[in-house]
Amino acid sequence: MATAKKASPTPARKTAPAVKTAKAVVKKAALAQKAKVLATAKPAKPAKAPASVKKAKAAKVPKVSKASKAAQTSKATPKPVKPGKPPVIKWGPQKFVANHLKDAVFKTGLRDYAQYRDLGMTEATGGAAQAHVIRLLGKCDPKVVSIPHYHGVQFQMLYFLKGWMIGEYEGQGRVKMTAGSCWLQPPGIRHTVIDYSPDCEMVEIILPANFETVEFE
């Protein structure tokens, strides 16, 4: 019986060194090209902000001027009212006038708690001066009487005839006036009547006859 010959195994194919080298070169070239593209590529532009956001950025915060700041400060801490320029006294021809106690008439005037006896000086001086006798009525009511104020005058002098009165004067404090007391209130001085006796009476002389009175609350 004939013996069969064994077939010799087919040897595995070997990759030629030249082929491997070619693949490596191609791969290397591809990586280099990719790196070059990445390096030269422009960065992506950020997304545009919505129009509303642009308007919000464009809107500037209004600047507060020094005048506005000063106005705000003054509103927060109000300053006391200061008198303006006193009215001008216009002197004209003067008339002789005589005023007697027997003919005296007391009328309510600037204050409801006071009566005034006009001595006729306003007409006699053409409005340059005013003179009257003042009587303060009844018991002093601080809620009505004690209101700080000033008068826009050029000259104001008072002479106490009887009774007593306590007044508070700017820069002077409280002063008690009695019969025979005489005092001058400079233009625009802030003052307050604090208390008085029911029978107090005084003479007041003011220039000019017409003036403004400013009260503080």
Buried (B, 14 or more C-beta within 10 A) or exposed (E): EEEEEEEEEEEEEEEEEEEEEEEEEEEEEEEEEEEEEEEEEEEEEEEEEEEEEEEEEEEEEEEEEEEEEEEEEEEEEEEEEEBEEBBEBEEEEEEEEEBEEEEEEBEEEEBEBBBBBBBBBBEBBBBBBBBBBBBBBEEBEEEEBBEBEBBBBBBBBBBBBEBBBBBBBBEEEEBEBEEEBEBEBEBBBBBBBBBBBEEBBBBBBBBBBEBEEBEEE
